[in-house]
Amino acid sequence: MTVSDTHQQLYQVGAHPLERSVDEVKQLAEAIWYHGYRPTRAELERLRDLMPRDGFQRTLCVLELLSQYPVCRRDTARHLQALTRQFHRQLLGHDDTPTQGRYSPSKRWGLSDATAPLRKALLPLQTRTYADATGHQHGLSGSKAGPRQERP
């Protein structure tokens, strides 16, 4: 996957309400969880210049959501959480990420989008059987698994 492909994927994730972006989110999850894709701050800054604010917030919401799954590698999850915290402070002026329990990333990002369809669609992609079948390292591999700051 090239940089322009992933940039386009990030754009598509936020271009529509989350319940209409399920396929795009699944593709992004595959790229992040199994192919080592880690969006950079510079890449997200460029994306912010191209997208309406609510679309950019959707993209950040999805990145935060994907970081919460145990199948996301620990280093990638921390990277995504740090990026989303920085942008949350810039866009909304504060960062009140809960460190325990369930919460709604879409509400945290000021969106009315439902994340339930995304969570349901991501279930088959984040099982240990599926993850191991990819042949790639993932958050459930060996000692890389462990408790996360947040969980879906």
C-alpha positions as CSV (number, residue, x, y, z in Angstrom):
1,M,0.0,0.0,0.0
2,T,1.5,3.3,-1.0
3,V,1.4,6.6,1.0
4,S,-1.2,8.1,-1.4
5,D,-3.4,5.0,-1.0
6,T,-3.3,5.2,2.8
7,H,-3.9,9.0,2.6
8,Q,-6.9,8.4,0.4
9,Q,-8.1,5.7,2.8
10,L,-7.9,8.1,5.7
11,Y,-9.8,10.7,3.7
12,Q,-12.5,8.2,2.8
13,V,-12.9,7.0,6.4
14,G,-13.9,10.6,7.4
15,A,-15.7,11.6,4.3
16,H,-19.1,10.2,5.3
17,P,-20.9,9.4,8.6
18,L,-19.2,6.4,10.2
19,E,-22.0,4.0,9.7
20,R,-21.6,4.5,6.0
21,S,-17.8,4.1,6.0
22,V,-17.7,0.5,7.3
23,D,-15.8,-0.9,4.4
24,E,-13.2,1.9,4.4
25,V,-12.7,1.5,8.2
26,K,-12.2,-2.3,7.8
27,Q,-9.5,-1.6,5.1
28,L,-7.8,0.9,7.4
29,A,-8.0,-1.6,10.3
30,E,-6.2,-4.2,8.2
31,A,-3.5,-1.7,7.2
32,I,-2.9,-0.6,10.8
33,W,-3.3,-3.9,12.6
34,Y,-1.6,-6.2,10.2
35,H,0.5,-4.3,7.7
36,G,2.3,-1.9,10.0
37,Y,0.7,1.3,8.7
38,R,1.1,4.2,11.2
39,P,-0.1,7.6,10.1
40,T,2.3,10.4,10.8
41,R,1.5,13.8,12.3
42,A,2.6,15.4,9.0
43,E,0.2,13.2,7.1
44,L,-2.7,14.0,9.4
45,E,-1.8,17.8,9.2
46,R,-2.1,17.6,5.4
47,L,-5.3,15.7,5.7
48,R,-6.7,18.3,8.0
49,D,-6.1,21.0,5.4
50,L,-8.1,19.0,2.8
51,M,-11.1,17.9,4.9
52,P,-14.0,19.7,6.5
53,R,-13.5,19.7,10.3
54,D,-16.2,17.1,11.1
55,G,-14.6,14.7,8.5
56,F,-11.2,15.1,10.0
57,Q,-12.7,14.5,13.5
58,R,-14.3,11.3,12.1
59,T,-10.9,10.1,10.9
60,L,-9.3,10.8,14.2
61,C,-12.2,9.1,16.0
62,V,-11.6,6.0,13.9
63,L,-7.9,6.0,14.6
64,E,-8.6,6.3,18.3
65,L,-11.1,3.5,18.1
66,L,-8.7,1.2,16.2
67,S,-6.0,1.8,18.8
68,Q,-8.2,0.4,21.5
69,Y,-8.4,-3.2,20.2
70,P,-6.0,-5.7,21.6
71,V,-5.1,-6.8,18.1
72,C,-3.5,-3.4,17.6
73,R,0.2,-3.7,18.4
74,R,1.1,-1.9,21.6
75,D,3.6,0.5,20.0
76,T,1.1,1.4,17.3
77,A,-1.7,1.8,19.8
78,R,0.4,4.2,21.8
79,H,1.4,6.1,18.7
80,L,-2.2,6.5,17.6
81,Q,-3.4,7.5,21.1
82,A,-0.6,10.2,21.3
83,L,-1.5,11.6,17.9
84,T,-5.3,11.7,18.6
85,R,-4.7,13.3,22.0
86,Q,-2.6,16.1,20.3
87,F,-5.2,16.8,17.7
88,H,-8.0,16.6,20.2
89,R,-6.3,19.3,22.3
90,Q,-5.8,21.4,19.1
91,L,-9.4,21.0,17.8
92,L,-11.4,20.9,20.9
93,G,-9.2,22.6,23.5
94,H,-9.0,19.8,26.0
95,D,-8.3,16.1,26.2
96,D,-10.5,14.1,28.5
97,T,-9.7,10.6,27.4
98,P,-11.0,8.1,29.9
99,T,-8.2,5.7,31.0
100,Q,-10.6,3.0,32.2
101,G,-13.7,1.3,31.0
102,R,-15.8,1.9,27.9
103,Y,-16.6,5.2,26.4
104,S,-17.8,6.5,23.0
105,P,-15.0,7.9,20.9
106,S,-17.6,9.5,18.6
107,K,-19.1,11.5,21.5
108,R,-15.6,12.4,22.7
109,W,-14.9,13.8,19.3
110,G,-18.2,15.8,19.2
111,L,-19.8,13.6,16.6
112,S,-23.3,12.1,16.5
113,D,-22.1,9.2,14.4
114,A,-22.8,5.7,15.7
115,T,-19.8,3.4,16.2
116,A,-21.8,0.2,16.8
117,P,-21.9,-0.8,13.1
118,L,-18.1,-0.3,13.0
119,R,-17.5,-2.4,16.1
120,K,-19.7,-5.2,14.7
121,A,-17.9,-5.1,11.3
122,L,-14.5,-5.2,13.0
123,L,-15.2,-8.2,15.2
124,P,-14.2,-10.9,12.7
125,L,-11.0,-9.0,11.8
126,Q,-9.7,-8.9,15.4
127,T,-10.1,-12.5,16.5
128,R,-6.9,-14.4,17.3
129,T,-7.7,-17.0,14.6
130,Y,-8.0,-14.3,11.9
131,A,-5.0,-12.3,13.2
132,D,-2.8,-15.4,13.2
133,A,-4.0,-16.4,9.7
134,T,-2.7,-13.1,8.3
135,G,0.9,-14.2,8.9
136,H,1.8,-10.7,10.3
137,Q,2.7,-9.6,13.7
138,H,-0.2,-8.1,15.7
139,G,-1.2,-7.2,19.2
140,L,-2.2,-10.7,20.1
141,S,1.2,-12.1,19.0
142,G,3.4,-13.4,21.8
143,S,4.5,-10.9,24.4
144,K,3.1,-8.0,22.4
145,A,-0.4,-8.6,23.8
146,G,-1.4,-7.1,27.1
147,P,-3.7,-4.6,28.7
148,R,-4.3,-1.3,26.8
149,Q,-5.1,2.0,28.1
150,E,-8.6,1.7,26.6
151,R,-10.6,-1.1,25.3
152,P,-13.7,-1.1,23.0
